């Protein structure tokens, strides 16, 4: 065991309380802060060869502590995300898929030429009938029907290009 590695434990003990308080402010749980402080000790020991290159020991310890906290939050986020997915019932999964498809369709709708986008938006999203669309856009009824139909066809085509899926 080299000299730097022997020096890690006394340094850890000297700053333990200060670092643990710092971690506690970040994670807001005494138990988690204690666990992370212990992890910090292991991490410091595994990095003991770098100790000789450290110019500002306190800043280095805080940097390592920050990284331990960041790793903790990343793991928690992964666990939380997975538990949310695991907890979804079949209906919730369908709702989730429907929302994702709706968001996709809305983005694709923005890619349509304005005359088709407005006609499809009014007809399919706002529930405006085609006669009212014709009046609002100052076009004939047959032109409104044509814009809605062509807009839907174009949207359907863009959807299949983008998503490569089969709808039954």
Backbone torsions as a table, in degrees:
resi	resn	phi	psi	omega
1	UNK	NA	126.1	-177.0
2	UNK	-81.6	172.5	-172.9
3	UNK	-64.1	-39.5	-178.9
4	UNK	-62.5	-41.0	-178.5
5	UNK	-68.1	-33.1	176.2
6	UNK	-67.9	-27.6	-176.9
7	UNK	-81.6	-14.7	-175.1
8	UNK	-63.4	-48.2	-174.2
9	UNK	-62.1	-46.9	176.6
10	UNK	-61.1	-37.2	177.6
11	UNK	-65.0	-43.9	178.3
12	UNK	-58.5	-47.6	-179.3
13	UNK	-62.8	-37.3	-179.9
14	UNK	-62.7	-39.8	-174.9
15	UNK	-104.1	0.4	-172.9
16	UNK	-53.7	-51.2	-178.0
17	UNK	-61.7	-44.8	179.9
18	UNK	-62.7	-46.2	-179.5
19	UNK	-68.2	-39.9	179.6
20	UNK	-63.1	-39.5	176.2
21	UNK	-63.4	-40.1	176.9
22	UNK	-60.1	-47.5	-179.7
23	UNK	-64.3	-41.0	179.4
24	UNK	-59.0	-39.3	177.7
25	UNK	-62.9	-31.3	-178.2
26	UNK	-81.2	-41.3	-172.2
27	UNK	-99.7	-15.9	175.8
28	UNK	61.1	26.2	177.1
29	UNK	-144.0	123.1	-176.9
30	UNK	-62.4	-43.4	-178.7
31	UNK	-63.0	-44.3	179.4
32	UNK	-65.3	-41.6	179.1
33	UNK	-61.0	-41.0	177.9
34	UNK	-64.1	-44.0	178.4
35	UNK	-61.4	-45.4	-179.0
36	UNK	-67.5	-33.8	176.7
37	UNK	-65.2	-39.1	175.6
38	UNK	-64.9	-41.2	176.6
39	UNK	-61.6	-37.3	178.5
40	UNK	-60.1	-41.5	179.0
41	UNK	-59.9	-44.2	178.8
42	UNK	-64.6	-40.6	179.7
43	UNK	-65.3	-41.9	178.6
44	UNK	-61.3	-42.5	-179.8
45	UNK	-64.4	-39.5	180.0
46	UNK	-70.1	-17.8	-179.8
47	UNK	-106.5	18.0	-171.1
48	UNK	-61.0	-28.5	179.4
49	UNK	-65.0	-25.7	-179.7
50	UNK	-78.4	-13.0	-175.1
51	UNK	-58.8	-35.3	-178.7
52	UNK	-67.3	-23.7	-179.6
53	UNK	-88.8	-6.0	-175.5
54	UNK	-77.0	127.5	179.6
55	UNK	-92.2	-42.9	-179.0
56	UNK	-118.4	99.1	-173.3
57	UNK	-60.9	-45.3	-178.6
58	UNK	-61.7	-46.2	179.8
59	UNK	-62.4	-40.3	179.2
60	UNK	-64.0	-43.8	178.6
61	UNK	-61.9	-41.2	178.3
62	UNK	-66.5	-36.2	178.2
63	UNK	-63.9	-45.6	178.8
64	UNK	-64.3	-41.7	177.7
65	UNK	-62.1	-42.1	177.3
66	UNK	-60.1	-41.5	178.9
67	UNK	-65.5	-37.2	176.9
68	UNK	-63.3	-42.8	179.4
69	UNK	-65.0	-43.7	179.0
70	UNK	-61.2	-44.1	177.3
71	UNK	-59.9	-41.3	178.6
72	UNK	-59.6	-48.6	-178.4
73	UNK	-66.0	-35.2	176.0
74	UNK	-62.1	-45.0	178.9
75	UNK	-63.5	-42.6	178.7
76	UNK	-62.3	-39.7	179.5
77	UNK	-64.6	-41.8	177.7
78	UNK	-62.4	-45.6	179.4
79	UNK	-61.5	-44.8	-178.2
80	UNK	-64.4	-44.3	179.7
81	UNK	-61.8	-43.7	-179.7
82	UNK	-66.4	-40.6	-179.0
83	UNK	-67.4	-33.5	176.3
84	UNK	-63.3	-45.7	179.6
85	UNK	-63.7	-41.9	-179.9
86	UNK	-64.6	-32.9	-176.4
87	UNK	-81.2	-10.8	-177.6
88	UNK	-67.5	128.9	174.1
89	UNK	-78.9	173.8	-179.8
90	UNK	-59.1	-42.6	179.1
91	UNK	-63.5	-42.0	179.6
92	UNK	-65.8	-37.6	176.9
93	UNK	-63.1	-42.6	177.9
94	UNK	-63.6	-42.0	177.1
95	UNK	-60.7	-43.2	179.5
96	UNK	-60.9	-45.5	179.2
97	UNK	-63.8	-43.4	179.6
98	UNK	-61.2	-41.0	178.4
99	UNK	-65.4	-41.0	179.3
100	UNK	-63.8	-42.9	178.7
101	UNK	-65.5	-41.7	179.2
102	UNK	-60.6	-43.9	178.4
103	UNK	-62.9	-39.2	178.1
104	UNK	-63.8	-45.7	-178.8
105	UNK	-63.7	-39.6	178.9
106	UNK	-63.2	-39.1	177.5
107	UNK	-67.3	-38.7	178.8
108	UNK	-69.8	-34.5	178.2
109	UNK	-59.3	-36.6	179.9
110	UNK	-64.9	-19.9	-179.1
111	UNK	-84.1	-12.0	179.8
112	UNK	-73.0	152.6	172.1
113	UNK	-57.3	147.6	-172.9
114	UNK	-53.1	-42.0	-175.9
115	UNK	-64.7	-34.6	177.8
116	UNK	-79.9	-40.1	-178.7
117	UNK	-59.1	-47.1	-178.5
118	UNK	-64.6	-41.6	-179.3
119	UNK	-65.0	-44.7	179.5
120	UNK	-68.1	-41.9	179.8
121	UNK	-59.0	-49.1	-179.2
122	UNK	-63.8	-44.1	-176.0
123	UNK	-70.9	-53.1	-169.3
124	UNK	-93.4	-25.7	-179.6
125	UNK	-99.5	-35.0	-177.7
126	UNK	-100.1	-11.2	177.5
127	UNK	74.4	22.0	179.2
128	UNK	-79.0	133.5	179.2
129	UNK	-75.4	162.2	-171.3
130	UNK	-67.5	-28.4	175.6
131	UNK	-65.2	-41.6	178.4
132	UNK	-68.2	-34.9	176.5
133	UNK	-60.5	-45.3	179.7
134	UNK	-58.5	-44.3	-179.8
135	UNK	-65.0	-45.8	-177.5
136	UNK	-65.7	-34.2	-178.3
137	UNK	-93.7	-0.2	-178.1
138	UNK	55.5	48.2	176.6
139	UNK	-131.2	168.5	179.7
140	UNK	-71.6	161.2	178.6
141	UNK	-60.6	-42.9	-179.5
142	UNK	-66.2	-34.2	177.6
143	UNK	-67.8	-37.8	177.9
144	UNK	-64.8	-45.1	178.4
145	UNK	-60.0	-42.9	-179.1
146	UNK	-63.6	-43.3	-179.3
147	UNK	-64.6	-40.1	178.6
148	UNK	-65.0	-46.9	-178.7
149	UNK	-63.6	-47.0	-179.3
150	UNK	-67.5	-37.4	176.9
151	UNK	-62.7	-42.9	177.7
152	UNK	-63.7	-42.9	179.3
153	UNK	-63.4	-42.6	179.2
154	UNK	-65.4	-41.3	178.3
155	UNK	-64.0	-42.9	178.4
156	UNK	-61.8	-42.4	179.1
157	UNK	-63.2	-44.8	178.6
158	UNK	-64.1	-37.5	179.2
159	UNK	-63.2	-46.3	179.6
160	UNK	-65.6	-38.0	177.3
161	UNK	-62.6	-45.5	-175.2
162	UNK	-73.9	-45.3	-166.9
163	UNK	-103.5	-14.7	178.2
164	UNK	44.3	57.5	-179.8
165	UNK	-129.0	164.5	178.7
166	UNK	-114.6	126.9	179.6
167	UNK	-105.7	125.2	-178.3
168	UNK	-97.9	NA	NA
